[in-house]
Amino acid sequence: MSHITNPSYVTRIMKERGFSTKKRFGQNFLIDQNIVERIIQTADVRRGEWALEIGPGLGALTVHLGERADHVVAMEIDTALVAILRETLDNPQTTIWEGDALDANWKELLQNAGWEGQPLKLVANLPYYLTTPLIMKALESDLPFASMVVMVQKEVATRMLASAGSKDFGVLSLAVQYYAEGRLAMNVPRTVFIPAPAVDSAVVELGPRTPEVDAPRGELFAVIRAGFGQRRKTVRNALKTIVDEWDLSPELLDEALKKANIEPNVRAERLSLEDFSSLTKELLKGV
């Protein structure tokens, strides 16, 4: 099925179906079989496992996942692509679901397809316009993903894997650190897509991890988001929104920063996940 990544096949099927890519869906079709095979190798989906895919496009990854997994559920928002996929991917081990992956109940979709808790992997060439929300949804879901292998914009991959102190460090970096072990699997040039996007891409592999901090998750990420809400502000000034929302006093914030060993004039990008956890626990003492 390597013809799915052949540029002549992609252009022919688009012409025959009167299909044109839609910018609003971030559609860019992968036309390099070597990249496809490397992604499949990284995901290492096997019999006994299920795969969940977001944005299958013309099925470059889907067809290979269907040959390896017990079952694949591929979520596609574009009605025209759904019609093509259902015709060209005639595989009883593959379910094509039409709809918005961001709004969908992933667990319900899997269960409707027959999933009963088998090992599960997420594999996706994520649409650029929804990359971060989809990653966050995957991380925060209660699905027991054994791994996630996602292709994203290169700059998003950098943010996902950034460390404290980097200009790229932020909420997404901390979410990845909280939920997963992350690594860069490969860089992907823009030239291997039709149409070619304006930026290069990268494939990131995420493995599950037990959170290593003990602050309550909801409150922890409320503090993190407040801290990065206005990146140029000091952490003390940025957290005034939390002071107001939690009905705390400015004096309590100062005391919490002191007890957490955080300088009030530092910016959020300098703080580690452990720093945010310590600060959150100190703040909660005043709630």
Order of alpha helices (4+ residues) and beta strands (2+ residues): alpha-beta-alpha-beta-alpha-beta-alpha-beta-alpha-beta-alpha-beta-alpha-alpha-beta-beta-beta-alpha-alpha-alpha-alpha-alpha
